């Protein structure tokens, strides 16, 4: 086994780490994704016919 340890991994799971002591620097990231939906799902999104509300607004908050 390797002696390498990762500060963000605890017991095999991702964990939050205090980075308040690090210098403030600029960072840049790009993410892409793809979502496959059925035609009926797209129609329901466009029509706004979900009981739980606007799914696109919820997705924006989640992003």
Gaussian input, Z-matrix of N, CA and C with variables (Angstrom, degrees):
# hf/3-21g

backbone

0 1
 N
 C     1     B1
 C     2     B2     1     A1
 N     3     B3     2     A2     1     D1
 C     4     B4     3     A3     2     D2
 C     5     B5     4     A4     3     D3
 N     6     B6     5     A5     4     D4
 C     7     B7     6     A6     5     D5
 C     8     B8     7     A7     6     D6
 N     9     B9     8     A8     7     D7
 C    10    B10     9     A9     8     D8
 C    11    B11    10    A10     9     D9
 N    12    B12    11    A11    10    D10
 C    13    B13    12    A12    11    D11
 C    14    B14    13    A13    12    D12
 N    15    B15    14    A14    13    D13
 C    16    B16    15    A15    14    D14
 C    17    B17    16    A16    15    D15
 N    18    B18    17    A17    16    D16
 C    19    B19    18    A18    17    D17
 C    20    B20    19    A19    18    D18
 N    21    B21    20    A20    19    D19
 C    22    B22    21    A21    20    D20
 C    23    B23    22    A22    21    D21
 N    24    B24    23    A23    22    D22
 C    25    B25    24    A24    23    D23
 C    26    B26    25    A25    24    D24
 N    27    B27    26    A26    25    D25
 C    28    B28    27    A27    26    D26
 C    29    B29    28    A28    27    D27
 N    30    B30    29    A29    28    D28
 C    31    B31    30    A30    29    D29
 C    32    B32    31    A31    30    D30
 N    33    B33    32    A32    31    D31
 C    34    B34    33    A33    32    D32
 C    35    B35    34    A34    33    D33
 N    36    B36    35    A35    34    D34
 C    37    B37    36    A36    35    D35
 C    38    B38    37    A37    36    D36
 N    39    B39    38    A38    37    D37
 C    40    B40    39    A39    38    D38
 C    41    B41    40    A40    39    D39
 N    42    B42    41    A41    40    D40
 C    43    B43    42    A42    41    D41
 C    44    B44    43    A43    42    D42
 N    45    B45    44    A44    43    D43
 C    46    B46    45    A45    44    D44
 C    47    B47    46    A46    45    D45
 N    48    B48    47    A47    46    D46
 C    49    B49    48    A48    47    D47
 C    50    B50    49    A49    48    D48
 N    51    B51    50    A50    49    D49
 C    52    B52    51    A51    50    D50
 C    53    B53    52    A52    51    D51
 N    54    B54    53    A53    52    D52
 C    55    B55    54    A54    53    D53
 C    56    B56    55    A55    54    D54
 N    57    B57    56    A56    55    D55
 C    58    B58    57    A57    56    D56
 C    59    B59    58    A58    57    D57
 N    60    B60    59    A59    58    D58
 C    61    B61    60    A60    59    D59
 C    62    B62    61    A61    60    D60
 N    63    B63    62    A62    61    D61
 C    64    B64    63    A63    62    D62
 C    65    B65    64    A64    63    D63
 N    66    B66    65    A65    64    D64
 C    67    B67    66    A66    65    D65
 C    68    B68    67    A67    66    D66
 N    69    B69    68    A68    67    D67
 C    70    B70    69    A69    68    D68
 C    71    B71    70    A70    69    D69
 N    72    B72    71    A71    70    D70
 C    73    B73    72    A72    71    D71
 C    74    B74    73    A73    72    D72
 N    75    B75    74    A74    73    D73
 C    76    B76    75    A75    74    D74
 C    77    B77    76    A76    75    D75
 N    78    B78    77    A77    76    D76
 C    79    B79    78    A78    77    D77
 C    80    B80    79    A79    78    D78
 N    81    B81    80    A80    79    D79
 C    82    B82    81    A81    80    D80
 C    83    B83    82    A82    81    D81
 N    84    B84    83    A83    82    D82
 C    85    B85    84    A84    83    D83
 C    86    B86    85    A85    84    D84
 N    87    B87    86    A86    85    D85
 C    88    B88    87    A87    86    D86
 C    89    B89    88    A88    87    D87
 N    90    B90    89    A89    88    D88
 C    91    B91    90    A90    89    D89
 C    92    B92    91    A91    90    D90
 N    93    B93    92    A92    91    D91
 C    94    B94    93    A93    92    D92
 C    95    B95    94    A94    93    D93
 N    96    B96    95    A95    94    D94
 C    97    B97    96    A96    95    D95
 C    98    B98    97    A97    96    D96
 N    99    B99    98    A98    97    D97
 C   100   B100    99    A99    98    D98
 C   101   B101   100   A100    99    D99
 N   102   B102   101   A101   100   D100
 C   103   B103   102   A102   101   D101
 C   104   B104   103   A103   102   D102
 N   105   B105   104   A104   103   D103
 C   106   B106   105   A105   104   D104
 C   107   B107   106   A106   105   D105
 N   108   B108   107   A107   106   D106
 C   109   B109   108   A108   107   D107
 C   110   B110   109   A109   108   D108
 N   111   B111   110   A110   109   D109
 C   112   B112   111   A111   110   D110
 C   113   B113   112   A112   111   D111
 N   114   B114   113   A113   112   D112
 C   115   B115   114   A114   113   D113
 C   116   B116   115   A115   114   D114
 N   117   B117   116   A116   115   D115
 C   118   B118   117   A117   116   D116
 C   119   B119   118   A118   117   D117
 N   120   B120   119   A119   118   D118
 C   121   B121   120   A120   119   D119
 C   122   B122   121   A121   120   D120
 N   123   B123   122   A122   121   D121
 C   124   B124   123   A123   122   D122
 C   125   B125   124   A124   123   D123
 N   126   B126   125   A125   124   D124
 C   127   B127   126   A126   125   D125
 C   128   B128   127   A127   126   D126
 N   129   B129   128   A128   127   D127
 C   130   B130   129   A129   128   D128
 C   131   B131   130   A130   129   D129
 N   132   B132   131   A131   130   D130
 C   133   B133   132   A132   131   D131
 C   134   B134   133   A133   132   D132
 N   135   B135   134   A134   133   D133
 C   136   B136   135   A135   134   D134
 C   137   B137   136   A136   135   D135
 N   138   B138   137   A137   136   D136
 C   139   B139   138   A138   137   D137
 C   140   B140   139   A139   138   D138
 N   141   B141   140   A140   139   D139
 C   142   B142   141   A141   140   D140
 C   143   B143   142   A142   141   D141
 N   144   B144   143   A143   142   D142
 C   145   B145   144   A144   143   D143
 C   146   B146   145   A145   144   D144
 N   147   B147   146   A146   145   D145
 C   148   B148   147   A147   146   D146
 C   149   B149   148   A148   147   D147
 N   150   B150   149   A149   148   D148
 C   151   B151   150   A150   149   D149
 C   152   B152   151   A151   150   D150
 N   153   B153   152   A152   151   D151
 C   154   B154   153   A153   152   D152
 C   155   B155   154   A154   153   D153
 N   156   B156   155   A155   154   D154
 C   157   B157   156   A156   155   D155
 C   158   B158   157   A157   156   D156
 N   159   B159   158   A158   157   D157
 C   160   B160   159   A159   158   D158
 C   161   B161   160   A160   159   D159
 N   162   B162   161   A161   160   D160
 C   163   B163   162   A162   161   D161
 C   164   B164   163   A163   162   D162
 N   165   B165   164   A164   163   D163
 C   166   B166   165   A165   164   D164
 C   167   B167   166   A166   165   D165
 N   168   B168   167   A167   166   D166
 C   169   B169   168   A168   167   D167
 C   170   B170   169   A169   168   D168
 N   171   B171   170   A170   169   D169
 C   172   B172   171   A171   170   D170
 C   173   B173   172   A172   171   D171
 N   174   B174   173   A173   172   D172
 C   175   B175   174   A174   173   D173
 C   176   B176   175   A175   174   D174
 N   177   B177   176   A176   175   D175
 C   178   B178   177   A177   176   D176
 C   179   B179   178   A178   177   D177
 N   180   B180   179   A179   178   D178
 C   181   B181   180   A180   179   D179
 C   182   B182   181   A181   180   D180
 N   183   B183   182   A182   181   D181
 C   184   B184   183   A183   182   D182
 C   185   B185   184   A184   183   D183
 N   186   B186   185   A185   184   D184
 C   187   B187   186   A186   185   D185
 C   188   B188   187   A187   186   D186

   B1=1.4602
   B2=1.5180
   B3=1.2876
   B4=1.4531
   B5=1.5207
   B6=1.3310
   B7=1.4640
   B8=1.5230
   B9=1.3310
   B10=1.4607
   B11=1.5236
   B12=1.3366
   B13=1.4662
   B14=1.5236
   B15=1.2996
   B16=1.4510
   B17=1.5212
   B18=1.3272
   B19=1.4641
   B20=1.5218
   B21=1.3270
   B22=1.4638
   B23=1.5260
   B24=1.3133
   B25=1.4636
   B26=1.5236
   B27=1.3239
   B28=1.4645
   B29=1.5158
   B30=1.3005
   B31=1.4704
   B32=1.5254
   B33=1.3304
   B34=1.4552
   B35=1.5137
   B36=1.3409
   B37=1.4644
   B38=1.5241
   B39=1.3263
   B40=1.4581
   B41=1.5193
   B42=1.3316
   B43=1.4627
   B44=1.5245
   B45=1.3191
   B46=1.4624
   B47=1.5236
   B48=1.3337
   B49=1.4552
   B50=1.5203
   B51=1.3227
   B52=1.4628
   B53=1.5251
   B54=1.3328
   B55=1.4599
   B56=1.5247
   B57=1.3307
   B58=1.4641
   B59=1.5257
   B60=1.3177
   B61=1.4577
   B62=1.5169
   B63=1.3183
   B64=1.4646
   B65=1.5205
   B66=1.3294
   B67=1.4597
   B68=1.5278
   B69=1.3284
   B70=1.4564
   B71=1.5262
   B72=1.3259
   B73=1.4619
   B74=1.5194
   B75=1.3151
   B76=1.4557
   B77=1.5145
   B78=1.2998
   B79=1.4595
   B80=1.5236
   B81=1.2984
   B82=1.4561
   B83=1.5252
   B84=1.3056
   B85=1.4605
   B86=1.5251
   B87=1.3010
   B88=1.4579
   B89=1.5249
   B90=1.3114
   B91=1.4649
   B92=1.5243
   B93=1.2977
   B94=1.4582
   B95=1.5205
   B96=1.2972
   B97=1.4577
   B98=1.5161
   B99=1.2994
   B100=1.4605
   B101=1.5241
   B102=1.3076
   B103=1.4602
   B104=1.5241
   B105=1.3193
   B106=1.4621
   B107=1.5256
   B108=1.3249
   B109=1.4591
   B110=1.5235
   B111=1.3174
   B112=1.4635
   B113=1.5235
   B114=1.3189
   B115=1.4683
   B116=1.5231
   B117=1.3250
   B118=1.4656
   B119=1.5193
   B120=1.3227
   B121=1.4649
   B122=1.5213
   B123=1.3278
   B124=1.4653
   B125=1.5225
   B126=1.3189
   B127=1.4693
   B128=1.5218
   B129=1.3315
   B130=1.4658
   B131=1.5283
   B132=1.3344
   B133=1.4690
   B134=1.5220
   B135=1.3247
   B136=1.4657
   B137=1.5249
   B138=1.3297
   B139=1.4682
   B140=1.5245
   B141=1.3333
   B142=1.4662
   B143=1.5113
   B144=1.3278
   B145=1.4625
   B146=1.5306
   B147=1.3171
   B148=1.4619
   B149=1.5253
   B150=1.3234
   B151=1.4676
   B152=1.5221
   B153=1.3154
   B154=1.4654
   B155=1.5229
   B156=1.3203
   B157=1.4596
   B158=1.5198
   B159=1.3143
   B160=1.4554
   B161=1.5296
   B162=1.3236
   B163=1.4653
   B164=1.5259
   B165=1.3262
   B166=1.4645
   B167=1.5260
   B168=1.3233
   B169=1.4657
   B170=1.5218
   B171=1.3207
   B172=1.4653
   B173=1.5264
   B174=1.3262
   B175=1.4664
   B176=1.5205
   B177=1.3378
   B178=1.4722
   B179=1.5168
   B180=1.3188
   B181=1.4674
   B182=1.5234
   B183=1.3238
   B184=1.4616
   B185=1.5229
   B186=1.3312
   B187=1.4707
   B188=1.4996
   A1=110.33
   A2=116.01
   A3=122.37
   A4=110.65
   A5=115.85
   A6=121.05
   A7=111.99
   A8=118.04
   A9=121.90
   A10=109.64
   A11=116.29
   A12=121.04
   A13=108.85
   A14=115.83
   A15=121.97
   A16=109.07
   A17=116.70
   A18=120.59
   A19=112.45
   A20=117.57
   A21=121.13
   A22=113.24
   A23=118.24
   A24=122.12
   A25=108.99
   A26=115.92
   A27=121.57
   A28=108.43
   A29=116.58
   A30=121.93
   A31=111.79
   A32=115.86
   A33=120.24
   A34=115.28
   A35=117.89
   A36=121.76
   A37=110.39
   A38=116.42
   A39=121.03
   A40=109.62
   A41=116.31
   A42=121.13
   A43=109.99
   A44=116.20
   A45=121.79
   A46=109.13
   A47=115.96
   A48=121.74
   A49=108.05
   A50=117.40
   A51=122.13
   A52=108.98
   A53=116.91
   A54=121.00
   A55=111.54
   A56=116.90
   A57=120.40
   A58=112.60
   A59=118.33
   A60=121.06
   A61=114.19
   A62=117.93
   A63=121.32
   A64=110.95
   A65=115.75
   A66=120.89
   A67=109.78
   A68=115.72
   A69=121.39
   A70=107.49
   A71=116.59
   A72=121.61
   A73=108.66
   A74=115.89
   A75=120.23
   A76=110.68
   A77=116.20
   A78=121.43
   A79=108.63
   A80=115.56
   A81=121.34
   A82=108.11
   A83=116.55
   A84=120.31
   A85=109.54
   A86=115.40
   A87=121.84
   A88=107.65
   A89=115.60
   A90=120.01
   A91=108.58
   A92=116.03
   A93=120.94
   A94=108.79
   A95=115.65
   A96=119.40
   A97=110.71
   A98=114.98
   A99=121.06
   A100=107.64
   A101=115.43
   A102=121.05
   A103=107.88
   A104=116.44
   A105=121.25
   A106=108.16
   A107=115.84
   A108=121.42
   A109=109.68
   A110=114.86
   A111=120.23
   A112=108.81
   A113=116.06
   A114=120.76
   A115=111.50
   A116=117.09
   A117=120.68
   A118=112.43
   A119=116.50
   A120=120.70
   A121=110.22
   A122=116.82
   A123=120.68
   A124=110.14
   A125=117.29
   A126=121.31
   A127=110.79
   A128=117.73
   A129=121.11
   A130=111.06
   A131=117.35
   A132=120.50
   A133=109.98
   A134=116.46
   A135=121.08
   A136=110.74
   A137=117.00
   A138=121.46
   A139=112.43
   A140=117.24
   A141=120.25
   A142=112.44
   A143=116.85
   A144=119.88
   A145=114.61
   A146=118.34
   A147=120.89
   A148=109.95
   A149=116.60
   A150=121.45
   A151=112.34
   A152=116.83
   A153=120.83
   A154=113.23
   A155=118.22
   A156=120.36
   A157=113.76
   A158=114.73
   A159=123.51
   A160=110.58
   A161=116.85
   A162=120.34
   A163=112.22
   A164=118.15
   A165=119.95
   A166=111.20
   A167=117.99
   A168=120.92
   A169=110.24
   A170=116.47
   A171=120.78
   A172=110.45
   A173=117.21
   A174=121.26
   A175=111.22
   A176=117.63
   A177=120.35
   A178=111.18
   A179=116.82
   A180=120.43
   A181=109.83
   A182=117.01
   A183=121.25
   A184=111.86
   A185=116.44
   A186=119.85
   A187=109.42
   D1=155.14
   D2=-179.86
   D3=-83.82
   D4=152.28
   D5=176.79
   D6=-87.69
   D7=2.65
   D8=-178.62
   D9=-70.21
   D10=133.29
   D11=175.40
   D12=-121.72
   D13=150.50
   D14=179.48
   D15=-116.33
   D16=129.03
   D17=-177.70
   D18=-68.45
   D19=-24.61
   D20=-175.87
   D21=-92.81
   D22=4.92
   D23=-179.91
   D24=-119.14
   D25=122.60
   D26=176.79
   D27=-129.50
   D28=126.10
   D29=179.71
   D30=53.45
   D31=35.03
   D32=177.79
   D33=81.21
   D34=6.10
   D35=-178.28
   D36=-123.94
   D37=149.17
   D38=176.16
   D39=-65.07
   D40=141.71
   D41=-178.32
   D42=-140.30
   D43=152.75
   D44=175.96
   D45=-71.98
   D46=145.97
   D47=179.80
   D48=-130.09
   D49=139.32
   D50=177.95
   D51=-72.73
   D52=115.42
   D53=179.15
   D54=-113.56
   D55=16.66
   D56=-176.29
   D57=-62.82
   D58=-21.05
   D59=179.10
   D60=-84.66
   D61=-5.35
   D62=-178.99
   D63=-80.05
   D64=152.42
   D65=175.31
   D66=-66.41
   D67=147.75
   D68=176.40
   D69=-81.17
   D70=123.13
   D71=178.30
   D72=-137.43
   D73=162.96
   D74=177.31
   D75=-80.47
   D76=141.60
   D77=176.86
   D78=-133.74
   D79=152.77
   D80=-179.42
   D81=-138.58
   D82=133.22
   D83=179.48
   D84=-140.35
   D85=149.78
   D86=176.38
   D87=-128.89
   D88=133.78
   D89=177.85
   D90=-127.69
   D91=144.50
   D92=175.49
   D93=-130.96
   D94=161.24
   D95=178.88
   D96=-160.46
   D97=170.97
   D98=178.63
   D99=-141.67
   D100=135.93
   D101=178.22
   D102=-123.81
   D103=129.81
   D104=176.66
   D105=-102.72
   D106=125.14
   D107=179.60
   D108=-127.96
   D109=149.62
   D110=173.02
   D111=-74.77
   D112=155.55
   D113=179.91
   D114=-56.89
   D115=-38.95
   D116=179.58
   D117=-64.42
   D118=-35.41
   D119=178.15
   D120=-68.19
   D121=-43.18
   D122=177.91
   D123=-61.60
   D124=-43.05
   D125=178.82
   D126=-61.30
   D127=-40.61
   D128=179.59
   D129=-67.33
   D130=-36.96
   D131=177.43
   D132=-64.66
   D133=-47.47
   D134=-179.86
   D135=-62.17
   D136=-39.78
   D137=-179.23
   D138=-76.96
   D139=-16.17
   D140=-177.95
   D141=67.88
   D142=36.61
   D143=-172.91
   D144=-101.28
   D145=26.60
   D146=176.40
   D147=-90.39
   D148=135.42
   D149=-179.34
   D150=-58.61
   D151=-35.73
   D152=-174.52
   D153=-82.98
   D154=1.73
   D155=175.31
   D156=108.31
   D157=-161.44
   D158=-174.46
   D159=-74.82
   D160=106.62
   D161=-176.95
   D162=-69.51
   D163=-29.99
   D164=178.74
   D165=-69.91
   D166=-37.98
   D167=175.86
   D168=-63.56
   D169=-40.67
   D170=177.72
   D171=-63.60
   D172=-41.25
   D173=178.89
   D174=-63.86
   D175=-38.00
   D176=178.16
   D177=-63.70
   D178=-41.45
   D179=178.20
   D180=-64.57
   D181=-40.96
   D182=-179.06
   D183=-66.92
   D184=-31.41
   D185=-178.73
   D186=-74.72

